C-alpha cells in the first residue's frame, strides 16, 4: 500500500475511533435543561423523569431550569442566549419553536436559527371534552348541536393565539359552526370551569383531562390526533374532516453551535430512555405518544414541515401577529 494511502487510512480509522470516544467523554460537568413551563406542569414532570434517567446514565447532575411565562418566550430566549458549550439544552414545546413565529410580530429569539435539533420526546394529542350535561357524545352530534344554537356552546381554551385556541378556531371553520371561545390564563382553569359547567366544552392535551374523564367529570367528544389515542374513547376529527390532524409535541434542542459530540450523546441516550419499557410505562400516564427520539436530522425535517403547516393554518384563520 502506498504511503499516502496508508496514512489516509490511518487518519480515517483514528477519526472513526475519536468521534464516539468524544461523545462518551461528554458530559464532564452538570447539564442544564431549560423548560419554558412552570413546575408541576406536564412538560415539567416529563422533563424531570427523563432528566433523572439521563443523570444516572451520565454520572452528572441534570438540572431542570424552569423559565415560564410569555407564552414560552422567556424560556426560549434564555435557551437561545445560553453559551453553546454542550451544557445547556432546551426542552421545547410546539409554541416555542413553531407557533410563536406566526403570532408575535417580533421575538427576542429566532426559532429557526437559534437552535440545533437534538431529538423528539413525543407527540401530545389534544382532545375536546364536554361537561356530562352536554347532549353530544361524538363530533357529529356536537356539530349538529352547535348548528342548532350558534354561539351558545362555550369552549374553554388558553386563548385564541395558543395551540388549543387555534385548533378550536380551525374546527369551527371546517365544520361550519360557531362556538363561544372563552380564554383562560392556563389549561387548569379552563378544565376546571368546564367541570363546573360554566363552559360546556374545553380543548386540552390528554394529560390535562384524562383523570377527570376517568372519574366521569368530563366526557371526551373527539381528538385532533392523526391516530386513535390510547386511553381515550373518542373518534378523531379527521374521521369527519379528512386531513384534520393537529398534535402538540415536545422536543429537545440546543443553542446553535453546540458541539456535535454532545448532541450525538444526548440524542442516543434520550432515544434509549424513550424506548425503555419501564420508562414508557411511567410516561404512558402523562400523555406522550413516542417512537423514540429519532435523529437530529429527522427532527430538523419535522420542524420544517411543522412550520409550513402552521403558517398555512395561521393564513387560513387570518391570524395577525401582535
C-alpha positions in Angstrom: 0.0 0.0 0.0 1.4 3.4 -1.0 2.5 5.6 2.0 -0.1 8.3 1.2 -2.9 5.8 1.1 -1.8 4.1 4.3 -1.6 7.5 6.0 -5.1 8.4 4.8 -6.5 5.1 6.0 -4.9 5.6 9.4 -6.4 9.1 9.8 -9.8 7.8 8.8 -9.6 5.0 11.3 -8.5 7.4 14.0 -11.4 9.8 13.2 -13.9 7.0 13.4 -12.5 6.0 16.8 -12.3 9.5 18.2 -15.9 10.6 17.4 -17.7 8.1 19.5 -15.0 8.4 22.2 -15.6 12.2 22.3 -19.3 11.6 22.7 -18.6 9.1 25.5 -16.4 11.7 27.3 -19.3 14.2 27.5 -20.5 15.5 29.9 -17.8 16.4 32.3 -20.0 18.6 34.5 -23.7 19.2 35.3 -26.1 19.7 32.4 -28.9 22.3 32.5 -32.2 21.8 30.7 -34.2 25.0 30.3 -38.0 24.5 30.4 -40.4 27.2 29.4 -43.2 25.7 31.6 -43.9 26.0 35.3 -43.0 23.4 38.0 -45.7 20.8 38.3 -46.9 21.1 34.7 -47.0 18.0 32.4 -43.8 19.1 30.5 -42.1 19.7 33.8 -42.9 16.2 35.1 -41.8 14.5 31.9 -38.6 16.6 31.7 -37.7 15.6 35.3 -38.4 11.9 34.7 -36.1 12.0 31.7 -33.5 14.1 33.4 -33.3 11.7 36.3 -32.7 8.8 33.8 -30.0 10.8 31.9 -28.3 11.8 35.1 -27.8 8.2 36.0 -26.5 7.4 32.5 -24.0 10.3 32.5 -22.9 10.3 36.1 -23.6 14.0 36.2 -26.4 16.1 37.7 -29.1 17.2 35.1 -30.9 20.3 36.3 -34.3 21.3 35.1 -34.4 25.1 35.0 -38.0 26.4 34.8 -38.4 29.7 33.0 -42.2 30.0 32.5 -44.1 33.0 31.1 -44.8 35.0 27.9 -46.2 32.0 26.0 -42.9 30.2 26.3 -40.9 33.3 25.1 -39.0 33.8 28.4 -37.6 30.2 28.4 -36.9 30.1 24.7 -35.0 33.4 24.9 -32.9 32.2 27.8 -32.1 29.0 25.9 -31.2 30.8 22.7 -28.8 33.1 24.6 -27.1 30.3 26.5 -23.5 29.6 25.9 -23.4 26.8 23.2 -20.9 24.7 25.2 -22.9 21.5 25.4 -24.0 22.1 29.0 -27.4 23.8 28.2 -30.3 22.4 26.3 -33.9 23.4 25.8 -36.9 21.2 26.4 -39.2 22.9 23.9 -42.9 22.9 23.0 -44.8 23.5 19.8 -45.4 27.1 20.7 -41.8 27.9 21.4 -40.3 26.5 18.2 -43.2 27.0 15.7 -46.5 28.8 16.7 -44.9 31.9 18.2 -43.4 32.7 14.9 -46.9 33.3 13.5 -48.5 35.0 16.5 -45.8 37.5 17.5 -44.7 40.4 15.4 -41.2 40.1 16.8 -39.5 37.6 19.1 -36.3 38.1 21.1 -35.0 34.8 19.6 -35.1 33.2 16.1 -37.0 29.9 16.4 -35.3 28.6 13.2 -31.7 29.8 13.6 -31.2 29.9 17.4 -31.4 26.2 18.0 -29.9 22.9 16.8 -32.2 19.9 16.8 -31.3 17.1 19.3 -34.3 14.7 19.5 -38.0 14.3 19.7 -39.7 13.5 23.0 -43.2 12.7 21.9 -46.4 14.0 20.4 -49.3 15.1 22.6 -52.8 14.6 21.2 -55.4 17.3 22.0 -59.0 16.4 22.8 -62.2 18.2 23.1 -64.1 17.3 26.2 -67.6 18.2 27.3 -69.5 18.6 30.6 -71.6 15.5 31.1 -74.8 17.5 30.7 -73.9 18.4 27.1 -76.1 16.3 24.8 -73.3 15.3 22.4 -71.1 12.2 22.7 -69.4 12.5 19.3 -68.2 15.1 16.9 -71.1 14.8 14.5 -73.5 15.2 17.4 -71.6 18.2 18.7 -71.6 19.8 15.2 -75.4 19.2 15.0 -75.9 20.7 18.4 -73.8 23.8 17.6 -75.6 24.4 14.3 -79.0 24.4 16.1 -77.8 27.1 18.6 -74.9 29.1 17.0 -72.6 30.7 19.6 -74.4 29.2 22.6 -71.9 26.4 23.4 -68.8 27.9 25.2 -65.4 26.3 24.7 -62.6 27.0 27.1 -59.1 27.5 25.7 -55.9 29.0 26.7 -56.5 31.9 24.3 -57.1 32.5 20.6 -53.4 32.6 19.8 -52.4 29.4 21.5 -52.3 25.8 20.2 -55.7 24.9 21.6 -57.3 28.2 20.6 -56.2 28.0 17.0 -57.2 24.3 16.7 -60.6 25.2 18.1 -61.0 28.0 15.6 -59.9 25.7 12.7 -62.5 23.1 13.8 -65.2 25.8 13.7 -64.1 26.8 10.2 -64.1 23.3 8.7 -67.3 22.3 10.4 -69.1 25.5 9.7 -70.1 26.0 13.3 -69.9 28.9 15.8 -68.8 28.3 19.4 -68.2 30.9 22.1 -64.5 30.9 22.7 -63.7 31.7 26.3 -59.9 32.3 27.0 -58.3 31.3 30.3 -54.9 32.1 31.8 -54.0 28.4 31.8 -55.3 25.0 30.9 -56.1 24.0 34.6 -58.5 26.9 34.9 -60.1 26.1 31.6 -60.7 22.5 32.5 -62.0 23.3 36.0 -64.6 25.8 34.6 -65.8 23.1 32.2 -66.1 20.6 35.1 -68.1 23.2 37.0 -70.4 23.8 34.0 -69.5 27.4 33.4 -68.2 26.4 30.0 -69.7 23.5 28.1 -66.5 22.4 26.3 -62.8 22.6 26.6 -59.8 21.7 24.4 -56.7 20.5 26.1 -53.9 17.9 25.9 -54.7 14.4 27.1 -52.8 14.6 30.5 -54.8 17.7 31.5 -58.2 16.0 31.1 -57.7 12.2 31.4 -58.1 12.0 35.3 -61.3 13.9 35.0 -62.6 11.8 32.2 -61.8 8.6 34.1 -63.9 9.7 37.1 -66.8 10.9 34.9 -66.4 14.6 35.5 -65.9 15.2 31.7 -66.7 13.3 28.6 -64.4 13.1 25.6 -66.0 14.1 22.3 -63.2 14.0 19.7 -59.4 14.1 19.3 -57.3 16.1 16.9 -54.7 13.4 16.6 -53.6 11.5 13.5 -54.4 8.1 15.1 -56.5 6.8 17.9 -55.4 8.0 21.3 -54.6 5.3 23.9 -56.9 5.6 26.9 -59.4 7.9 25.1 -62.7 6.5 23.9 -63.4 9.0 21.2 -63.3 9.3 17.4 -61.0 11.6 15.5 -61.8 14.9 13.9 -60.2 13.5 10.7 -63.0 10.8 10.7 -65.4 13.6 9.7 -63.0 16.2 8.2 -60.2 14.5 6.2 -56.7 15.7 6.9 -57.6 17.5 10.1 -54.7 16.5 12.4 -53.0 18.7 14.9 -50.9 17.5 17.8 -48.7 19.2 20.3 -45.2 17.9 20.8 -42.1 18.2 22.9 -38.6 18.1 21.6 -35.1 18.8 22.9 -32.9 21.3 21.0 -29.7 23.0 21.9 -28.3 26.5 21.4 -26.9 26.9 17.8 -23.2 26.0 17.8 -23.4 23.3 20.5 -20.7 20.7 19.9 -21.8 17.7 17.8 -20.4 15.2 20.2 -22.8 16.5 23.0 -25.8 16.4 20.6 -25.0 12.8 19.5 -24.6 11.6 23.1 -27.8 13.3 24.3 -29.7 12.0 21.3 -28.6 8.4 21.7 -29.3 8.4 25.4 -32.7 10.1 25.0 -33.6 7.6 22.4 -32.6 4.7 24.8 -34.7 6.2 27.6 -37.8 6.6 25.4 -37.6 3.0 24.2 -37.1 1.5 27.7 -40.3 -0.4 28.7 -40.2 0.8 32.3 -39.8 4.4 31.2 -42.6 4.0 28.6 -44.9 2.7 31.4 -44.1 5.8 33.6 -44.7 8.2 30.7 -47.9 6.5 29.4 -50.0 8.2 32.1 -48.6 11.6 31.2 -49.7 11.6 27.6 -46.8 11.5 25.1 -47.0 9.1 22.2 -43.4 8.3 21.4 -41.4 6.2 19.0 -38.1 7.2 20.4 -36.0 10.3 19.8 -35.3 9.8 16.1 -32.2 11.5 14.7 -31.4 15.2 14.8 -31.8 15.3 11.1 -35.3 13.8 11.3 -36.3 16.4 13.9 -34.9 19.1 11.7 -37.2 17.9 8.8 -40.1 17.6 11.2 -39.7 21.2 12.4 -39.5 22.4 8.8 -42.8 20.6 8.0 -44.5 21.9 11.1 -43.6 25.5 10.3 -45.0 25.2 6.9 -48.2 23.6 8.2 -48.8 26.2 10.9 -48.0 29.0 8.5 -50.9 27.7 6.4 -53.2 27.4 9.4 -52.4 31.0 10.5 -53.2 32.3 7.0 -56.4 30.3 6.8 -57.6 31.7 10.2 -56.4 35.2 9.4 -54.1 35.3 12.4 -52.3 38.7 12.6 -49.1 38.7 14.6 -49.1 41.1 17.6 
